[in-house]
Amino acid sequence: MAAGMYLEHYLDSIENLPFELQRNFNLMRDLDQRTEDLKGQIDSLAKEYTANARTLSSEQKLSILRQIQQSYSKCKEFGDDKVQLAMQTYEMVDKHIRRLDTDLARFEADLKEKQIESTDYDSTSSKGKKGDTRQKEKKTAKTRSKVKSSDEDGSPKSAQKKVKLLQPGEFNNPSANFGNVHPSDVLDMPVDPNEPTYCLCHQVSYGEMIGCDNTDCSIEWFHFACVGLTTKPRGKWYCPRCSQDRKRK
């Protein structure tokens, strides 16, 4: 495939990428703004609670504390949604980078294939020309020898043979045989060794992931499938290891 075709296909594949990235960034910016608004409400409720703590009834105090708790929970949900959007954006860009690496590897393989075919063609053509030249030289020498012999002989038959021998012969060029060159299969590009790994499977981030609420968790992030989840659980969630440690305590 020509270089122009590789470039055209790749540009077609990333045509919608800027719009998708812009949409994700706008969603993250909106989540940030909503989180800031909730933090402002929490500050106002906290000031109201501390300023009127002595005059507020127990029900009023409990109501304010519930509002603060709900606002904090909403902020945490917004934060989780933002993390998911960031991971989705990263995977989106990484997918196109991997495709570009694969296309570059295939393009290099095609170039090597053409170079090998060109080398084989030049080698075969050179051998054919040398053999043709030697054949012509032998026939020319043989013809000259016969012409010289006929000049010494004055018979009409020899003269006719002389005229016949002086007519140039036609020589056919040998056909060139080309070897079939097959490029090596192109494998997918390996994962960046510097990219961090997560989860119990020790793989890079992909798909939906959930974070362990244990601040001392050594792994932190887990793939839904690896921990048997299909949807995001409500409340706090602990990974299998941290859950066992908590039960032991």
C-alpha positions in Angstrom: 0.0 0.0 0.0 1.3 3.4 -0.9 2.3 6.0 1.7 -0.6 8.2 0.6 -3.1 5.4 1.3 -1.8 4.8 4.8 -2.0 8.5 5.6 -5.4 8.9 4.1 -6.8 5.9 6.1 -5.3 7.2 9.3 -6.6 10.7 8.8 -10.1 9.3 8.2 -9.9 7.3 11.5 -9.0 10.4 13.6 -11.5 12.7 11.8 -13.9 12.7 14.8 -11.2 12.5 17.5 -11.0 16.3 18.2 -14.8 16.5 18.7 -14.9 13.5 21.0 -12.0 14.9 23.1 -13.7 18.3 23.3 -16.9 16.7 24.4 -15.2 14.8 27.2 -13.2 17.9 28.3 -16.5 19.9 28.4 -18.1 17.2 30.5 -15.2 17.2 33.0 -15.3 21.0 33.2 -19.0 20.8 33.9 -18.4 18.3 36.7 -15.7 20.5 38.2 -18.2 23.5 38.2 -20.9 21.4 39.9 -18.5 20.2 42.5 -17.4 23.7 43.3 -21.0 24.8 43.7 -21.6 21.9 46.1 -18.5 22.8 48.1 -19.8 26.4 48.4 -23.1 25.0 49.8 -21.2 22.8 52.2 -19.3 25.8 53.5 -22.5 27.8 54.0 -24.1 24.9 55.9 -21.1 24.5 58.0 -21.0 28.2 58.9 -24.7 28.1 59.7 -24.2 25.1 61.9 -21.3 26.5 63.9 -22.8 30.0 64.3 -26.2 28.7 65.5 -25.2 25.4 67.2 -26.5 26.6 70.6 -29.8 27.8 69.4 -30.6 25.0 66.9 -32.7 22.1 68.0 -31.6 18.5 67.6 -33.8 18.0 64.5 -32.4 21.1 62.9 -28.8 20.1 63.6 -29.5 16.6 62.2 -31.1 18.1 59.1 -28.0 20.3 58.4 -25.6 17.5 59.0 -27.6 15.3 56.5 -27.5 18.0 53.9 -23.7 18.3 54.3 -23.3 14.5 54.1 -25.4 14.4 50.9 -23.4 17.2 49.4 -20.2 15.4 50.1 -21.6 12.1 48.6 -22.6 14.0 45.5 -19.1 15.6 45.2 -17.6 12.1 45.4 -19.9 10.8 42.6 -18.9 13.8 40.4 -15.2 13.0 41.1 -15.7 9.3 40.2 -17.5 10.3 37.0 -14.6 12.7 36.1 -12.1 9.9 36.7 -14.1 7.6 34.3 -14.1 10.3 31.7 -10.4 10.9 32.0 -9.8 7.1 31.6 -12.1 7.0 28.6 -10.2 9.9 27.0 -6.9 8.3 27.6 -8.0 5.0 26.0 -9.4 6.9 23.1 -6.1 8.6 22.3 -4.1 5.4 23.1 -6.1 3.4 20.6 -5.2 5.8 17.8 -1.5 5.8 18.8 -1.5 2.0 18.6 -3.1 2.0 15.2 -0.5 4.6 14.0 2.3 2.4 15.3 0.8 -0.7 13.5 0.4 1.2 10.2 4.0 2.4 10.4 5.3 -1.1 11.0 3.3 -2.4 8.0 4.5 0.5 5.8 8.1 -0.3 6.7 7.5 -4.0 5.8 6.1 -2.9 2.4 9.2 -0.8 1.8 11.5 -3.7 2.6 9.5 -6.0 0.3 9.8 -3.5 -2.6 13.6 -3.2 -2.0 14.0 -7.0 -2.1 12.0 -7.3 -5.3 14.0 -4.4 -6.9 17.3 -6.2 -5.9 16.1 -9.5 -7.3 15.0 -7.8 -10.6 18.3 -6.0 -11.0 20.3 -9.2 -10.3 18.2 -11.3 -12.8 18.3 -8.6 -15.5 22.1 -8.3 -15.2 22.6 -12.1 -15.5 20.3 -12.1 -18.5 22.1 -9.3 -20.3 25.5 -11.0 -19.7 24.3 -14.3 -21.1 22.7 -12.6 -24.1 25.9 -10.7 -24.8 28.1 -13.8 -24.7 25.6 -15.7 -26.9 25.8 -12.8 -29.5 29.6 -12.7 -29.4 29.8 -16.5 -30.0 27.3 -16.3 -32.9 29.1 -13.3 -34.4 32.5 -15.0 -34.2 31.0 -18.1 -35.8 29.5 -16.0 -38.6 32.7 -14.2 -39.3 34.5 -17.5 -39.5 32.1 -18.9 -42.0 32.2 -15.6 -44.1 36.0 -15.8 -44.2 35.8 -19.4 -45.3 33.3 -18.5 -48.1 35.5 -15.7 -49.4 38.3 -18.1 -50.0 35.9 -20.4 -52.0 34.8 -18.7 -55.3 31.9 -21.1 -56.1 28.3 -19.6 -56.6 27.0 -21.9 -53.9 29.5 -20.4 -51.5 28.5 -16.9 -52.6 24.9 -17.6 -51.8 25.9 -19.0 -48.4 27.9 -15.8 -47.8 24.9 -13.6 -48.5 22.8 -15.8 -46.2 25.3 -15.7 -43.4 25.7 -11.9 -43.6 22.0 -11.4 -42.8 21.7 -10.5 -39.0 19.9 -13.0 -36.8 17.3 -12.1 -34.2 18.0 -12.9 -30.7 15.4 -13.2 -27.9 16.2 -11.8 -24.5 15.8 -14.3 -21.7 12.8 -13.9 -19.5 13.5 -12.8 -15.9 12.2 -14.9 -13.0 11.2 -13.1 -9.9 11.1 -14.7 -6.4 8.0 -14.2 -4.4 8.8 -12.1 -1.4 6.4 -12.3 1.5 6.7 -9.7 4.3 6.7 -10.9 7.9 3.4 -10.7 9.7 3.0 -7.5 11.6 2.1 -7.9 15.2 0.3 -5.4 17.4 2.6 -2.9 19.2 3.4 -3.9 22.7 2.1 -2.0 25.7 4.3 0.8 26.9 6.5 -0.7 29.7 6.4 2.6 31.5 2.6 2.6 31.8 1.4 1.8 35.3 -0.5 -1.3 36.0 -3.5 -1.8 38.3 -5.9 -4.4 39.6 -5.4 -8.0 40.7 -4.5 -8.9 37.1 -1.6 -6.4 37.0 -2.7 -5.0 33.7 -3.0 -1.4 32.4 -6.2 0.6 32.9 -9.1 -0.1 30.5 -12.9 -0.2 30.6 -14.7 0.7 33.8 -12.7 0.6 37.0 -13.4 1.2 40.6 -11.2 2.6 43.4 -10.8 0.9 46.8 -12.0 3.2 49.7 -9.1 2.0 51.8 -6.5 4.8 51.7 -3.7 2.3 52.4 -4.6 0.0 49.6 -1.5 -1.0 47.6 -3.4 -1.5 44.4 -6.1 1.3 44.6 -7.9 0.7 41.2 -9.6 -2.5 39.9 -11.3 -3.6 36.7 -15.0 -4.3 37.1 -14.7 -7.8 35.6 -11.8 -8.8 37.8 -13.7 -8.1 41.1 -17.1 -9.4 39.8 -18.8 -6.0 39.4 -21.1 -5.0 36.6 -22.4 -1.7 38.0 -20.9 0.9 40.5 -21.9 -0.1 44.0 -23.4 2.4 46.4 -21.5 3.6 49.4 -18.0 2.6 50.3 -16.4 -0.3 48.5 -13.3 -2.3 49.5 -11.2 -4.7 47.3 -11.1 -8.4 48.2 -7.7 -8.1 50.0 -8.7 -5.1 52.1 -12.1 -6.7 52.9 -10.2 -9.8 54.3 -7.9 -7.5 56.3 -10.9 -5.7 57.7 -12.5 -9.0 58.7 -9.4 -10.1 60.5 -9.3 -6.9 62.5 
